[in-house]
Every structure is written in structure tokens, then in C-alpha cells.
Amino acid sequence: MLNLNFTPFPYFETEELIFRETVETDKNILFQLRSNPEVMHYIGRPVAKNFEDVLPVYKMMIDNVANNISVPWWIVLKATNETVGQIGFHYIDIQNERAEIGYYLLPQYQNKGITTKAIKAVVAYGFEHLHFHSIEAKVDPENTASARVLQKNGFIEEGMLRQNYYYNNRFNNTQIFGILKDEWYAKNKS
């Protein structure tokens, strides 16, 4: 069984990206992300109407790291030191050594390869340092861009949960993607 401890916070870098912990000023970026209808379109959560709407989310992120429940990283571009979005393991199933990855970027940084690189780095961290057996991603079936970026990183469609959650006055489907540690190692360590 996994024994996770996010203290100290698991900061890491790649050649182009920095993955850092949440700081007070991230409330502003969190509001930019969660108040943007384009960013939130496939998330299945209400768009933030005011700054106070994101404060519970911010507090939950801080508390979940402190309690070793989840680990969100802010994605920072090394070249410009700009924070462009967030990625993390938002749900961790300790007993089954499985985590759910989630991510979103500010619109002006989308479609530039950042998400692909960020997923690659965080999945590697999950398998090499956190010792997950598998990682999953839940995607709105209409979000073909998210499905493509997962598939670029070796994720395989595992199935579809039909009408499994109610949002926006309708029942919605969830497409499940996953990658096993053995599959990741075969692709990346050969």
C-alpha cells in the first residue's frame, strides 16, 4: 500500500517547466481559470462569478496537500516565470495505488504543447516517486483535445460512464482513460 507524504511539497522541474506548490498569489490565477467559461466548459463545475467563489477551492487545495489527500502543482514556464495553469493528482486511491490526474491551462497557453509536456512530467513523477500502479483521467467525451493529449502520453481509453453526473440541467457522460506503470515504463524507459 502507498505511504504518501507531501511534506515537504514535491517541487520538481523539467527542462522547460517548473511544478510548484500553491502560494497566496495563486488565488488570482485560480480565479482567472475558474471564472473563464472557455476553461471551465468541460470541467463540470460552475464558472466562478466572483473572487469569493474560488476561496473554498483554494482552501481545499491547501488542506488536501497538508493531509496527503491530493497534490496539485502550478505549472510555471521557466523561460518567462509565468504561471500558466495547474495539474495534479486530484484523487488518490491509496489501497489500489491509483490516482486521477486533472489539468487546466489559461486559454492563451493552450494548444502550445504545454499540457502534453506537463502530463508527461507529472505521470513520470507519479510512477517514479509516488509509486502509483496506474493513473486515470476522466474526460468529457466532447473534449477531444484532452483525449488527444492523453493518448499522446500513452493513455488508453478504458471505458465510458454513461450519464454518471448531473450538471447544467442534464446528465453527462464521462470518458475514462488510463495508463499502467508497466505500459509507461515500456514506452519511456526502453
C-alpha positions in Angstrom: 0.0 0.0 0.0 1.2 3.5 -0.7 2.5 5.8 2.0 2.2 9.3 0.7 3.7 12.4 2.4 3.5 15.7 0.6 5.6 17.5 3.3 7.9 18.9 2.1 6.0 19.7 -1.0 7.2 17.6 -4.0 8.5 20.5 -6.1 10.2 19.5 -9.4 11.3 20.8 -12.7 11.8 19.7 -16.3 13.9 21.5 -19.0 11.0 23.9 -19.7 8.6 23.7 -16.8 8.5 24.2 -13.0 6.0 22.3 -10.9 5.5 24.2 -7.7 3.2 24.3 -4.7 0.2 26.7 -4.1 1.0 30.2 -2.8 -1.2 33.0 -1.7 -1.0 34.9 -5.1 -2.3 31.8 -6.9 -5.8 32.8 -5.7 -5.7 35.3 -8.6 -4.7 32.7 -11.2 -7.3 30.3 -9.8 -9.9 32.9 -10.3 -8.7 33.6 -13.9 -9.0 29.9 -14.6 -12.3 29.2 -12.8 -14.1 32.3 -14.0 -13.3 31.7 -17.6 -16.2 29.9 -19.4 -13.8 28.5 -22.1 -11.5 26.9 -19.5 -14.5 25.6 -17.4 -16.5 24.3 -20.4 -15.6 20.7 -19.9 -14.9 20.7 -16.2 -18.4 20.1 -14.9 -18.3 22.8 -12.2 -19.9 26.2 -12.1 -18.0 29.2 -13.5 -16.8 31.4 -10.7 -18.8 34.6 -10.7 -16.6 36.5 -8.2 -13.3 36.1 -6.3 -15.0 34.6 -3.2 -16.2 31.7 -5.3 -12.7 30.3 -5.6 -11.7 30.7 -1.9 -13.2 27.3 -0.9 -11.3 25.6 -3.8 -8.1 27.3 -2.8 -8.5 26.3 0.9 -9.3 22.7 -0.2 -6.1 22.5 -2.2 -4.0 23.7 0.7 -5.8 21.4 3.2 -5.6 18.3 0.9 -1.9 18.7 0.5 -1.4 19.1 4.2 -3.5 15.9 4.8 -1.8 14.0 2.0 -5.1 13.6 0.1 -4.2 15.2 -3.2 -1.3 17.1 -4.8 -1.9 20.0 -7.2 1.1 21.6 -9.0 1.1 25.0 -10.5 2.7 24.9 -14.0 5.3 27.7 -14.5 7.2 28.4 -17.7 10.9 28.5 -16.9 11.7 30.9 -19.7 9.3 33.7 -18.5 8.4 32.6 -14.9 4.7 32.9 -15.9 2.2 30.6 -14.1 0.1 29.2 -16.9 -2.2 26.6 -15.2 -2.5 23.7 -12.9 -2.1 19.9 -13.0 -2.2 17.3 -10.3 -3.4 14.2 -8.8 -6.8 15.3 -7.5 -8.0 11.9 -6.3 -5.7 9.2 -4.9 -6.9 5.7 -4.2 -4.2 4.6 -1.7 -5.4 0.9 -1.4 -5.4 0.4 -5.2 -2.3 2.6 -5.9 -4.3 4.6 -8.5 -4.5 8.3 -9.0 -6.7 10.6 -11.1 -4.8 13.3 -13.0 -6.5 16.6 -13.9 -5.3 19.7 -15.5 -6.2 23.1 -17.0 -4.4 26.0 -18.5 -5.2 29.6 -19.2 -6.6 30.0 -22.7 -3.6 31.9 -24.1 -1.3 29.0 -23.2 -3.5 26.2 -24.7 -2.5 24.4 -27.9 1.2 25.1 -27.5 2.3 21.7 -26.3 2.5 22.7 -22.6 -0.2 20.3 -21.5 1.4 17.4 -23.3 4.8 18.2 -21.6 3.1 18.7 -18.2 1.2 15.4 -18.3 4.3 13.6 -19.3 6.3 15.0 -16.4 3.6 14.5 -13.8 2.8 11.0 -14.9 6.6 10.2 -14.7 6.6 11.7 -11.2 3.6 9.7 -10.2 5.1 6.4 -11.3 8.7 7.0 -10.3 8.3 8.9 -7.0 4.8 8.3 -5.7 4.8 4.6 -6.9 1.4 4.5 -8.4 0.3 1.3 -10.2 -2.0 3.2 -12.5 -3.1 6.7 -13.4 -6.5 7.6 -14.8 -8.1 10.7 -16.3 -11.8 11.5 -16.6 -12.7 13.5 -19.7 -15.9 14.9 -21.1 -16.4 12.9 -24.3 -16.8 16.1 -26.3 -13.4 17.3 -25.1 -11.4 15.7 -28.0 -8.4 17.9 -27.3 -8.0 16.5 -23.9 -8.4 12.9 -25.2 -5.7 13.5 -27.8 -3.2 14.9 -25.3 -3.8 11.9 -23.0 -3.3 9.5 -25.9 -0.1 11.2 -26.9 1.1 10.4 -23.4 0.2 6.7 -23.7 -3.2 6.7 -22.0 -5.7 4.2 -23.4 -9.5 4.6 -23.3 -10.8 2.3 -20.6 -14.5 3.0 -21.0 -17.4 5.3 -20.7 -19.5 6.0 -17.7 -22.9 6.8 -19.2 -24.9 9.7 -17.7 -23.0 9.4 -14.4 -23.3 13.0 -13.2 -25.8 15.7 -13.4 -24.6 19.2 -14.4 -26.0 22.1 -16.4 -29.6 20.7 -16.3 -28.6 17.3 -17.9 -27.0 14.0 -17.2 -23.5 13.8 -18.7 -21.1 11.1 -19.7 -17.5 10.6 -18.6 -14.8 9.0 -20.7 -12.2 7.2 -18.7 -8.5 7.0 -19.8 -5.8 5.1 -18.0 -2.2 4.1 -18.1 -0.5 1.4 -16.2 3.0 1.7 -14.7 4.3 -1.2 -16.8 2.9 0.4 -20.0 4.5 3.7 -19.1 7.9 2.1 -18.4 7.8 0.1 -21.6 7.2 3.3 -23.6 9.6 5.6 -21.7 12.4 3.5 -20.3 13.3 1.3 -23.3 
